[in-house]
Amino acid sequence: MSSNALATTRAEVAPLLQRWYVLIVMCAVYAINIGARYVVTTVFEPIRLELKLSDAGAAFVTGVPLALFYVGCGLPIAWLADRSNRRNIVATSLILWSGFTVCCGLALSSLQFVLARIGVGVGEAGATPPSTSIVSDCFPAERRLMALSIFALGAPIGAWLGADTAGAVAQAYGWRAAFFALGVPGVLVGALVFLTIREPRRGRLDAVAAVGKASFSESLAFLWRQRAAFHVIMGSGVCSLWGWGLVWFTPTFLLRTYGLNVAQAGSLMGHIHLVGGVAATVVAAWLMSRPFMLDPRRSLWTLGWVTGCATVFSIIAYWTHSLWLARAMLWAYVPAIYFFIGPCMALVLNLAPSHMRSTFTAWSVLVGNVFNLVVAVQGVGILSDWFGGAHGADAASLRWALLLLAPTGFWATWHFFLGARTVVPEMKRAVGYGSA
């Protein structure tokens, strides 16, 4: 091989390796994000008992402050990410929320825990929108479904860390130690992002060239015209309401209903998150990269059918009184909450011009977090207390609250099918999908 040919080969390989390195690191950031958030689902009951809270009170302390400050900071940070260095935003946010995760383990009162969760919410607000925007500028439009599905592997890995690992640590050393185990590594990964990731040029792989910077009102107006984007964002948000809302209380449900301890419940859910979640995410990535799935309508039809079928399994999981059947149904439906993440992220990004992607992603994450952490978590807590009556929340009251939430998965299916009607022309308008 000539020296010129060798130099050309190296020049081609280097960007390829760089884009995959960026994808892997951003996946790790996402995993730490999910792990830091959902460690509270595993230790929800010990926290509730130590702080002497009702189900509704514990739901508020663990979920609502994070969600409200996440929402309040998410859109401004996303707007900033569309016009400044995204790498720096991701690294700073990661270090911030990891530090406050450690503070959760130091909290001695409900107020201190709320303040720590507020810090986690502010930090996490700067994670997903700029991370996905960076990944989208490393892969062309036709490969983003695959790339974002791989990025979404961070969700099951993070949930496993927040369930299995946190459960084992909490059982051995107490619930506070679980927050230390999830918080400290994030600071180190934040430094890695600062030192090893370079900011990619925006829109360099799109068929439609970037046209500068958009104002917040311009981004919102364009989003409103993209009806498919609206339905994808709503479908994704309702999946968070349904799937992640159920998962939030599932370890507590297993403790109360079947007498499992924290480590056993964490291990059961952790294995489902890791094995089932990774499998679902890999299948989604593989499926979405097939030539016959390049038509985005087929992606949305697939998401609709998967979510609809999984909703049936989720209803059975909380209806049955058999641990064996409940475990089987959890294995059947929990992986589905990972199947939609990567494809929905990629669809939202492909329905937005490069200079609006962080803002579009922020709206998607905003809707998902409000539905999940405010509506679902607080709603289930209130219903569980209400069904418990004067005796307080127990296994039966929590079961009925979860059974009322489970059918909402059909609502997400409806949005995915509606989005398929207009997704092709709207994707062409945003990124030149299908253009020569």
N, C-alpha and C positions, 0 to 999 in steps of 0.2 A: 504494500500500500504506500502511495506517495505521501510526502509530508503535507502537501496541500489537502489531500483527501482525508488524512488523519486529523488535521486541524479543523476541517469542515465537520467531521464526525463528532469531535469534541464540542464544537460550537453548538451542534444540534442536541447533544446529550445533556449538556450543562443546564439549559433552561428546563428540560424535561425533568431532571432530577430536582431542580429548584422548586418547580411547581408542586411536585409530590411531597417534598419536604414541608413546604408551606401548608399543604393540605393536612399532613399528619400532625403538625404542631397545632393548627387550628382545631383539629379534632380533639387533641389533648386539652386545649382550653375549654372546649365545649363539655368534655367529660367532667372536668373539675367544676364547671358551672352547675351541671346537673347534680353532681355528688354533693356539693355544698348546699344546694337547695333542698334535696330530698333526704338528707340525713335525718331531718326532723320527722319524716314519716315513720322511720324505724323506731325512734325513741320518743314518739308522740305520747305514749301512755306513761312512761316514767317521768317525762317533763310535766304532764298534766297532774300526776299524783303529787310530785314534789312541790309544784307551785300552787296546788290546791285549786284547780280550775275545773269548770264544766267542759263538756265537749265543745260547746260554742266558744267558750273563753279560750280554750287551748287552740282552737282553729283560728281565732282572731290573732292571738299572740304569735303563732308560728307562720301564718300565711298572709294576712291582710296588710300589715305594715310593709312587708317586703314588696307586695304587689303594687300598692299605691305609690310608693317612692320609685319603684321600677318604672311604672307607667309615667309618673311625673317627670322623671329624668330621661326616659328612653327616647322620646321624640326629639328633644333638644340635642341630645348626644348624637343621635342618628343624623340630624341636620348638620351638626358639626363634622361628622364623619364623612359626609358627602362633599366636604370642601376643605378637609385638612388631613393630616397624617393618621391613617387608620391604625397602623401598627402601634403607634404610641398610645392611642386610646385603648386598644385591646390590652396591652401590657399594664398600663396604669390601672385599668378597671379590675383586672385579675388580681393584682397585688392588693387592691383596696378590699374587694369582697372576701378574699382569703383571710386577711387580717381580721375582718369583722366576724368571720365564721369562728375563728379562735375566740373572739369576744363572747360569742353565744355560749361557749362552754364555761366562761368565767362568770356569767350572769347569776346573780343571787336573788333576783326578784323578777316579777312579770315585767315591770317597767324597764329594767336593764336588758331583759331579753328582747323586748320590743325595739329598744334603741339599737341593739346589735343587729337585729333583722332589718331595720331600716338601712343600716350601713351596707349589709349584704345586697339589698335591693338596689341601692344607688350604684354600687360597684357592678352588679350584674347587668345593669342597664346599658353599659358600654361594651358588652361582650358579643352577642350574636349578630346584631346588624353590621358592624364593621368587619367581623370575622367572615361572614358569608359574602360580603362585598369584596373582600380581599380574594377569597377563593374564586369568585365569579370572574375576576380579572386575570386569573391564572389558567382558565379553561375556556374554550370557545362554547358558544351557545348550545351546540348539539351534544357537548360532553358534560354540561353542567348538571344534568339530572344524575349522571353517574357520580360526578365529583361531590355534589351535595349529599347524595345518599351515603357516600363514604364518610363525609364530614359528620353525618348524622349518627355514625357509629359511636360518637362521643356520648350520645344519650343513654344507650343500654350499658355502656361501660361505666358511666357516671352513676347511673341508678344502681348498678351492682355495688359500686363503692359505697353508696349511701345506704344500701340495704345489708348485704352480706358482711362486708368489712366493718361497717359501722355497728351492726348487730353484735358481731363477735367482740369488738372492742368494748362496746357498752356493757355486754354481759360480764366481761372480765374486769373492767376497770370503772364502770359507771358511764352514764350517758354523756357527761361532760367530756370525757376522753375521746368520744366519737367525733366531736367537733374539732378537737385538736388534730386528730388524725386526718381529717378532710381539709383543714385550713392551711397547715404548714406547707405541704407540697405545692400549693398554688403560688406562693411567693416565689419559689424557685423557678417554676415554669414561666411566671411573669418576667423574670430576669432573662430567661432564655429567649422569649419573644423579643425583648428589647435588643438583645445582642446579636441575634442570628437571622431575623426576618427583615427583608427589604420591602419597602412600600412599592407595589406594582403600579404601573401607569393605568389609569382608568379607561375602560372601554377599548383597550388595544386589540381585543380579539372579537369585537362586534362588527357585524356587517353595516350597522347604522352608527355613524361616528358620533362621539359625544359632542354636545352643543354648548358646553359651558356649565354654569352652575344654576340650579333652579331654586326659586324661593320656596318656602314652605307651602304657600297657597298654590303655587304652580304644581308642585308635586301632588298635593291633595286633589286638585282639579283633574290632573291626568289620571290619578288612581280612580276617581269616581267615573271617568269615561271608560276605564278598563273593567267592564262588568265581570269578565272572567277572573280578574285579580281579586275583585270583591268577593266572589264566591269561593275562590281558593282560600283567601284569608279567613272567611267565615267558616268554611269547612274545617280548616286546620284548627281554628279557635274552638269550635264545638267538639272536635276530637280531644282537645285538651280538657274541656269541660267534662266530657264523658270519661275518657280513658284515664287521664292523669288525676282527675277528681276522685275516681274510684280507687286508684292506686294509693293516693294519699292516706286513705283510711284503712287499706287492706291489712297492713301489719297489725293494727289495733283490733280489727275485726277478727283476725286469726287468734290473737291473744285472748280476747273475750269469749269467742265462740268455741274454740277447740282447746283452750288451755295451754297453748304454746308459750314458751318464754321468748324474750327479745331476740336471742341468738337463733332460735329455731325459726321464728317468723322471718327474721332477716335472711337466713340461709335459704328458706323456701322461695322468698321473693327474689333474692339475689341471683339464684340460679336461673330463674325464669327471665329476669332482666338480662343477664349476661348471655346465656345460651340462646334462649328464644328471641331476645331483642337483637342480638348480633345476627342471628340467622335471618330474621325478618328484614333487617337493614341490608344485609348482603344480597338477599333475594331481590329486594327492591332495587338495589344498585345494578345488579345483573340484568333484571327484567327491563329497567328503564334505559339500559344501554343497548338493547337489542334493536336492530333496524326497524322492525315492525312497530316499535313503541316510539319512534321519532315523531309520529303524529301525536301531539299533546292531548287530543281528545281521548285516545286510548289510555293514557296515563290517568286521566280523571275518571274514566269509566272503571278502571281497575281499582282505584282508591275507593270509589263508591261501593263496589261489591265487597271488597275486603272489609271495610268498616261496617257495612250492614250485617254481614255474617258474624263478625266478631261481637257485635252488639247482642246477638242472640245468646252467644256463649257467656257474655258478661252477666246477663240476667240470671242464667242458670247457676253461675258461680256463687251468687249471693242468696239464691232461693233455697238451694239444697242444704240439708243438715249433715251431709256426708263429707268428711274431710277428703276422702279419696276423690269424690266427684268434684268437689270445689277445687282441689289441686289440679285436676285434669282440665277443668274449664278455665282456670287461671292460665295454664299453659296454652290454651287455645286462643284466649282473647288478649292477654297482655302483650304478646309480640306484635299484635296489630297496631298498637299505639306507637310503635317505632316505624312501621311500614310507611306511614304517611309523611314522616318528618322530612326526609331528604327530597322526595318528589315535590312536596308542597313548597319547600324552600326554593328549589330550582325553578318551579313554575312561576312563583312570585318574582324572582330575579329576572326571568326571561320575559315577563310582562312589564318590566320597568326599564327605561333607558339607563345607561351606566351612571349618569349623574343624579339619579333618583333612587338607586337601589337600597342604600342604607335606610332611607325614609320609608320605602315600601316594606322592607323587612321589619323595621321598627313597628309599623302598624300591625303587621302580622303577629309579632311577638307581644305587642300591647294587648291585642284582642285575646290571644291565647292565655296570657297571664291574668287578665281580668276575669275571664271565664273560669279559669282553673283555680287560682289562689283566692279570689274574692267570692265569685258566685258559687262554685262547686264546694270549696272547702268550708266557707262560712255557712252555706246553705245546708250541707250535710250535718255540720255541728249543731245548728239550730234545730233541724228536724230531729236529730237523735235525742237532744234534750227534751224536745216537745213530746216525742213518742214515749220517752222514759217517764214523763209525768213527775209526780211527787217523789218517786223512788230514785230519780236521776237516770242518766243514760246508762245503758247496759248493752249486752250482746244483741238482744232482740230489737231494741230501739235503733241501734246502729244498722242492723240488717235492713229494716224497713226504710231507713233514710237512703241507704245505698241502692235499694231496689227502685226507689223513685228516680234516682239519677241515671241508672243503667240504660233505659230506653232512649236517652238523648242522642245516642250514637246514630239513630236513624235520621236525625236532623242533619248531621254532618253528611250523610249519604246523599240527601236531597241537594245540598249545596254543590257537591262534587259533580253530580249529574247536570245541574244547571250551568255550571262553569264550562262544561264541555261544549256547549252550544256556540260560544263566541270566542273560544280561546285561540283558534288559528289566526283569524284576521288581526286580533289584538296583539298577538305575539309578533306578527310581521310588522306592525306599526311601531313596536317598542325596540326590537333588536334586529329586524330584517330577517326573521326566521323564514327559511325557504327561498330567500332571494338568491339570485345567481351570483 
